[in-house]
Amino acid sequence: MKIANIDLGVRPVLLAPMEDVTDPAFRLMCKRFGADMVYTEFVSADALIRSVKKTEQKLAISDEERPVAIQIYGRDTATMVEAARIVEQAQPDILDLNFGCPVKRVAGKGAGAGMLQNIPLMLEITRAVVNAVKIPVTVKTRLGWDADHKIIVTLAEQLQDCGISALTIHGRTRAQMYTGEADWTLIGEVKRNPRMYIPIIGNGDITSPQRARECFEQYGVDAIMIGRASFGRPWIFKEVKHYLETGEELPPLTPAWCMDVLRQEVENSVSLLDERRGILHVRRHLAASPLFKGLPNFRDTRIAMLRAETKDELYAIFDRIQSQYFS
């Protein structure tokens, strides 16, 4: 599958852009385990053109993680165009436009999934950004605003007409947020539309290698994107890629091996930030890791893990977990 001239191979598996998650350290780890393309955290166009330092830092990418996309969001054309030109100077492989973030502070102000209530403006921004930069421009969006306005089949054609190079569709409406099940039927309908010729990337509830293959086979998508299932489980890309390539499940990864990966996540996060901020940042991954799912009487240990403030404190808890549950 190609996005413009970027060859991602057969049945590529991508890391979704996620705020406070897909920082450089995590992207490189997912790349190590087989992610075919990674995305930055989403970048506020407004903050970028105001030279907000924390936002500018999100543009930091390395050759080791290529191909890599930088994703921006905003709510007016001039700002998005100016931000797109700034992003182009950071030399990502792809510029992605976020028309899918459902959280109130973004969508409630008309950006992200809020654009699903103003399609003319969404198309105007898309067309203007495509014309403003030389790198490929892609879009990520949702099925529609709510169950009564699932407009993605028509919208996909409109966005394609704006000149985008690929379209990612999350199989939920904005109203759903992240609740309920992702509906892939309309993603498949977009892909089967004979008028569509750009790659279609499916996103939503891909939590296992088996589901990844189902999405390719049942809905015909060109690529899949994994988001929340990578929390505390960057090795999901290793599992999915192995299954897609061989048709067989990867031999079970040992708890000790997985714990070593989580320790490396902590090290990478602390190295990127500092000990205090790095520990705070990685807590989300530790809390969500399926490695700890179903362990008996684990609640107090989980709370202690999420309250740890130093590496030594956190690693002492890891040691207790290994001796108590995995020895």
C-alpha positions, 0 to 999 in steps of 0.5 A: 500500500502506498500513500503518495510515493511512500510504500508501506508494504502489504497490509500495513499496521499503523500507530494511531496519533494519541495525545499524551501517548505517542511521544518520540519514545513510545513511537520508536518502541512501537516501530521496534515491534513492527509498526509500519508508520507512526504518528505524533501526538496531535498538534494545535495549529493555534498554539503552533503559530503562536510559537508555544514551546511545548507545542513546537516540541511535538514536531521533533521527529527522528529518522529512526521512526520514519515513515512518520506523520505529524497531525494538526488540528484547528478550526480556521483555514488561515491558521491551519495553512500557516501551521501546515507550512511550519510542520512541513519545515519539520520534514515529516513524511506525511501531514495529517489533518485531525477531523476526528478528536471527540474530546470537548476541549477540541470538538466543542470549539469546532476543531477535531470532530467538531468539523463534522458539523461544518463540512464546507469549512472542513473541505475548505481547510483540507483543500487549502492545506493540500495546496499550501504544502508539497508533502502528502496530506491525509485526513483522519475523521469519524463516521459522522457527528451522531447516529443520525448523521453518518455521512462518511460515505459522501464525505470520503469522496468530498475529501478525496476531491480536495486532493488528500492522499489517504483517509483514516476512518474511526468507526464511531461517531463523535457522539459515541466518543470511545464508548460502544463498539466501532462500526466497520460496516461503513468503513467497508462501504467507503472502501468498496465505493468504486469512485474511491481510489485513495487508500482507506485506513480503518481504525477502532477496536483492533485489540487482537491479531485475529481482529486485525486480519478480520478487518483486512479480509472483511472490509478490504481496507488498505491499512489498519491503525491501532490506538488504545490497544497499544497502551502498556502493550507496544508488543501488539504490533509484533503479535499482529504482524506475525499473525498477518504474515504467517497465519499463526499466533506468535508463541506466548510472550513471557510475563518477564519479557513483557515486564522488561518492555514496561521497564524500558518504557519507563526508562525511555519516558524518563530519558525523554522528559525527566524522572518526575514528568517521565513517571507521570507520563508513563502511568497511563500505559502501566494502568492499561497494560493487559499484562496485569488484567485479571491478576487476583487482589491486584487493586492495591498494587495498581494504586501503588504503581500509579502513585509511584514518583521515582524509578526506584519506587516503581521498580520495587513494585515491579519486582514485587509483581514479578515475585508474587504473580510471575515467578 
